[in-house]
């Protein structure tokens, strides 16, 4: 068996190509399930039990369960879906420095890092205990279905590693903004703008007041943004608008800002800024905020002792399923996939050296947390 650093340098990207060459657009259930089937074959070879949470219209969510012993329970978290519809961006390729294709960094590449690290654990220690893997199928569309399952499953674990892409200097992610989305529907009354102007109730005018009020909730210094990203209203220039709608997104970096913004959005959405207008809203918190905390800091220190050097860390404005687990109070770290760029575009790529580094780091960490690693050889026998 070669030294781990030597083994990781010879990662064969042909297996990653198998995953990438299957289209797994979130709405392509057959494709997402095909990727899950390929991955499940590899996981079964490592001794994992496959628990399939079947879904009718999206890909199935899969929990891979290892045997359990005493000791801390570790959850590895990823997603099988990508953002590219069939026949848009479909092909894997590579050169000496990079791999290219849909999902090579977001996040089939990260899933492959997790797999390779687990293979090393099994090969060097002979077993895998207490390290489970959850792969969901709808992360790219907001995890509207899977986030409830993720939250329920994650409660059984002591720590969580998420395999979204690393930073450009192999940073891990310690914080992510939370996100909330709302849809506001406004109902007024139509009338002829020339002959019966005063008989109308202008939904567009109410929407304009709301947009101004919503935008003032932004606090750049706190990292809080509120964006009315889509507006719709009216039927023509000569008609007082009978209806309007707003799509709103809010992002925030801490719980106090989250509570302030959500309460204010709902207040504004319920306020009649024009006499006679009625409004309703739907939506709310989509993913909770991921904040730096003492448990997380302690976890990083433990990892650094294991790998022998300090991690670089970063905070991100984008969300992932790390937000869901972190929101439960479970120590969570993200960014354990490879470094890449161009994600969500046809230029997506991931750096080969980053794969090697991530596999080595995660492999060492998982070996240290493997369920029987603390026992002596007589106990294991």
QUIBEL-V52462 format. One record per pair of residues at least 24 apart in sequence whose ideal C-beta (glycine too) atoms are under 7 Angstrom apart, sorted by the first residue. I is the first residue (numbers start at 0). GAP is how many residues later the second one is. Records with the same first field share a line. If there is no record, write none. Layout:
I: GAP + GAP
This chain:
0: 122
3: 116 + 356 + 359
4: 355
6: 113
7: 348 + 351 + 352
8: 347
10: 105 + 344 + 345 + 348
12: 81 + 86
14: 97
15: 83 + 92 + 93 + 96
16: 75
18: 89 + 93
19: 72 + 81 + 82 + 83 + 84 + 88
20: 70 + 71
22: 63 + 67
23: 56 + 57 + 58
24: 56 + 57 + 59 + 60 + 61
25: 32 + 55 + 112 + 114 + 115
27: 58
28: 28 + 29 + 30
31: 27 + 48 + 49 + 105
32: 26 + 27
34: 45
35: 24 + 26 + 44 + 99
38: 72 + 96
41: 73
42: 90
45: 72 + 73 + 76 + 82
46: 81
52: 96
54: 82 + 90
57: 79 + 80 + 87
58: 78
59: 77
60: 75 + 76 + 85 + 88
61: 73
62: 69 + 71 + 90
63: 68 + 69
64: 67
65: 62 + 63 + 64 + 65 + 66
66: 62
67: 61 + 62 + 303
68: 60 + 61 + 302 + 303
70: 59 + 300 + 303
71: 58 + 86 + 87 + 297
72: 57 + 83 + 84 + 85
73: 56 + 57 + 83 + 85 + 295
74: 57 + 59 + 79 + 82 + 85
75: 38 + 55 + 57 + 85 + 87
76: 57 + 83 + 85 + 244 + 248
77: 29 + 32 + 33 + 36 + 57 + 85
78: 28 + 56 + 57 + 58 + 60 + 242
79: 55 + 57
80: 56 + 57 + 58 + 59
81: 58
82: 57 + 261
88: 257
96: 254 + 255
97: 251 + 252 + 253 + 254
98: 250 + 251 + 253
99: 248 + 249
100: 247
101: 246
103: 236 + 244 + 245 + 246
104: 60 + 232 + 233 + 235 + 238 + 243 + 245
105: 58 + 59 + 237 + 238 + 242
106: 56 + 57 + 58 + 230
108: 228 + 229 + 231 + 241 + 246
109: 53 + 54 + 55 + 226 + 227 + 228
110: 24 + 52
112: 50 + 223 + 224 + 225 + 242 + 245 + 246 + 249
113: 49 + 248
115: 243
116: 242 + 245 + 246 + 249
117: 248
119: 243
120: 242 + 245 + 246 + 249
123: 243
124: 242 + 245 + 248
126: 245
127: 242
128: 241 + 242 + 243
129: 240 + 241
130: 235 + 238 + 239
135: 185
138: 182
141: 144
142: 178 + 181
146: 140 + 177
149: 171 + 174 + 175
150: 173 + 177
153: 171 + 174 + 176
154: 173
156: 173
158: 140 + 171 + 172
159: 165 + 170 + 172
160: 172 + 175
161: 158 + 159 + 160 + 170 + 172 + 174
162: 173 + 174
163: 156 + 170 + 171 + 173
164: 170 + 172 + 173 + 174 + 175 + 178
165: 169 + 171 + 172 + 173 + 188 + 192
166: 145 + 147 + 168 + 172
167: 171
168: 143
169: 142 + 169 + 184 + 187
170: 141 + 142 + 143 + 164
171: 139 + 141 + 161 + 162 + 163 + 164
172: 141 + 143 + 149 + 161 + 162
173: 118 + 122 + 139 + 141 + 159
174: 78 + 115 + 116 + 117 + 140
175: 114 + 140 + 142 + 143 + 144 + 146 + 147 + 158
176: 46 + 74 + 75 + 76 + 112 + 140 + 142
177: 73 + 74 + 80 + 109 + 110 + 111 + 145
178: 70 + 72 + 107 + 108 + 140
179: 70 + 82 + 104 + 105 + 106
180: 67 + 68 + 102 + 105
181: 66 + 83 + 87 + 99 + 101 + 102
182: 62 + 64 + 98 + 99 + 100
183: 26 + 61 + 62 + 64 + 85 + 95 + 97
184: 60 + 94 + 95
185: 57 + 58 + 59 + 91 + 93
186: 56 + 90 + 91
187: 53 + 54 + 55 + 88 + 89
188: 53 + 87
189: 49 + 50 + 52
190: 49
191: 46 + 47
192: 45 + 46 + 47
193: 44
196: 43
199: 40
200: 73 + 75 + 76
201: 38 + 39 + 72
202: 30 + 38 + 39 + 40 + 41 + 74
203: 29 + 30 + 37 + 40
204: 69
205: 38 + 67 + 68 + 71
206: 24 + 26 + 37 + 39
208: 64
209: 36 + 58 + 63
210: 35
212: 55
213: 34 + 51 + 54
216: 44 + 47
221: 31 + 35
222: 29 + 30
223: 28 + 33 + 37
224: 25 + 26
225: 24 + 35
250: 66
251: 37
252: 36
253: 35 + 37
254: 34
257: 31
286: 32 + 36 + 37
287: 35 + 36 + 39
288: 34
289: 32 + 33 + 36 + 42
294: 36
295: 35 + 36 + 37
298: 32 + 34
299: 33
302: 62
305: 58 + 59 + 62
306: 54 + 57 + 58
335: 26
